[in-house]
Amino acid sequence: MSTTKQAHILLVDDDPNLLKLLGIRLKSEGFVITTALSGQEALKILNKESIDLVISDLKMDEMDGLDLFVEVQKSYSGLPVIILTAHGSIPDAVLATQQGVFGFLTKPVDKDALYKAIENALAQSFGNKANGDEWDENFITKSPIMLQVIEQAKMVALSEVSILINGASGTGKEVLAKAIHQASHRKNKPFIAINCGALPEQLLESELFGHTKGSFTGAVANRDGLFKAADGGTLFLDEIGDMPFSLQVKLLRVIQERKVRPLGANSDIDIDVRIISATHRNLIEAMEKNEFREDLYYRLNVVNLKLPTLNERSEDVPLLANLLLKKIAAKNKPSVKSFSPEALKKLASAKWPGNIRQLVNVIEQCVAITNATVINDTLIDKALQQESNSFTTLTEAKNQFEATYLKKILHMTKGNVTQAARLSDRNRTELYKLFAKHDLDPQDFK
């Protein structure tokens, strides 16, 4: 039988022998199979695994197949469910189909009928994605906050308005920007991203707008900028809040006139680019401090999307952790298969100042240092401790660098502030302020 991809099927039956037999049969067809002996166990698996289809027995203790279907639809609307029963009856079948169950088959199940039902269910499930829903396939979530952001993003994707994404570092701002591009009319054109805080001003200006040969030292040839390269598509300006103030004026002109002039050029170039920008900063506060232009802010912030931190969507941690483990282990150490229940509890209850990026680092560390097939809570504790020791905010990192640099230069000059000022290209007054900030006394280095 053919399917659009290797599907992951969850089998649910309180008879372990029938569960094993059906699992073996479907594995031989190339499906990935996970099994559960009860409806409650199935719901726990759905919280952790990415499942494409559920096949459940009808008659089970505590929660029968129809009750399970109702619970599945509450949290995973659209996930197809096929019901099997040894006590098939017309009323059961009618009730099941009225409630939305995809298929209803009587045991002993005819092999061809089962495979046809599976193929049809998966064709519908994957067909939805083929018709345009794949734009959000990188979002693994059951968080109401995150689902609302995704819904808002889908609504504005087909428009041409500029979008500003707010969110802390590591929350997935670029992932959301790419998804919006993929859901837009521009999806077959370039998506180009640049971090506006990662380059010096002149280099950033050249990267964005391009330059002509000889326009500055090192410009040995003409070069198109990223606006030109993204023509027809989307330009993602990450950390727009860190863009130098003087460049903000030039960016505003490009947005208003839809023209760009390369450095050193005498004429403009027409461009057709949608701009999505992102920042971790509070731009309202930046405007009040005259660090960000108000007119540019309103040009960029036509629609605002705010990504939650990982702590604000903690219910997603087990889902994300299991997905990341599969990807990381497959690339680095396929023998690592899963987390222990205690390890997942540790991950779910941990604080994540570095958000999803930090979660990735923790799982990469665990995979690297384990020889077991299951990652336990002790490994999670160790990785979290290393992360908490190594992870710092940008402000903390800058302060650490400043303190280290000042100590080094004071050692080199034996506490001579005049020489230290000359070496650091700073005046004495500024250096004394920095010494006070870091509680350093030049006399201690003489």
Protein Blocks (a to p, Z undefined) as FASTA:
>chain_A
ZZfbdcddddddfbfklmmmmmmmmmmnopacdddfbfklmmmmmmmmccfbdcddfbdg
hiafklmmmmmmmmmghiacddddfkbcfklmmmmmmnopabdcdddddfklmmmmmmmm
mmmmmmmmmnopmmmmmpccfbfklmmmmmmmmmmmmmmbdcdddddehilpmmmmmmmm
mmmmklmpccddddfklpcfklmmmmmnopaehkaghiabccddfklmmgoiacddehkl
lgcfklmmmmmmmmmnopacdehiabdcddddddddddfbdfklmmmnopacfklmmmmm
mpacddddfklmmmlmmmmmmmmmmmmmmmmommbmbdcfklmmmmmmpccfklmmlmmm
mmmmmmmmpcbfbdcfklmmmmmmmmmmmpccfklmmmmmmmmmmmmmmmmnnopaklmm
mmnopafklmmmmmmmnopafklmZZ
